[in-house]
């Protein structure tokens, strides 16, 4: 039985609105700031984005 999603997908933040909202709610910020953090981090890896937000 195949698993749903891959590790790569779980450890990254995509450009999809629901992903940005989830990360914003998790970190207590806005989706716009999450998007800006992705750009300034130069990566879509969840850990890098969270580090950039803090």
N, C-alpha and C positions, 0 to 999 in steps of 0.2 A: 504494500500500500504506500503510495506516495504521500509525502508530507506536504502540507500547504505552505507556500512561501519558502524562501531560502534564507540562510543566515545573512546573506548580503542584503536582502530586502529589509530584514528586521533591524539591521544596524545602520540604516541610512534614513535620511529625511528627504522625501521627494518634494516636488513642486505642487503636489495636489493639495487643494484647500483643506481637506480633512486632516492631512498629515501636519500641515502648518498649525492648524487649530489645536491638535492634540499636543504638539510640542510646546505651543504657547501656554496652554493650560497647565501643562506639567511643570514648566519653569516659571509660571506666574508673570508672563509678559504678553505681548501682542504678536499676532502672526506676521505683521510687517517687520518687527524686530527680529523674529526668527529668520525671516528671509534675508534680512540685512546681515545677520550673523553668519548665515551660510555663505554669502558672498565674501565677507571679510575673512572667514576661515579658509576659503578656497577649497572647501570640501563639503560633501553632503553626509559625511559620517556623523552619526548621532552624538558620539562622544566629543568630537571636535566642535560641533555646533553648540552643545551645552556648555563647553568650556569657554567658548567665545562670548556666550550670553552672560556668564558669571563674571 
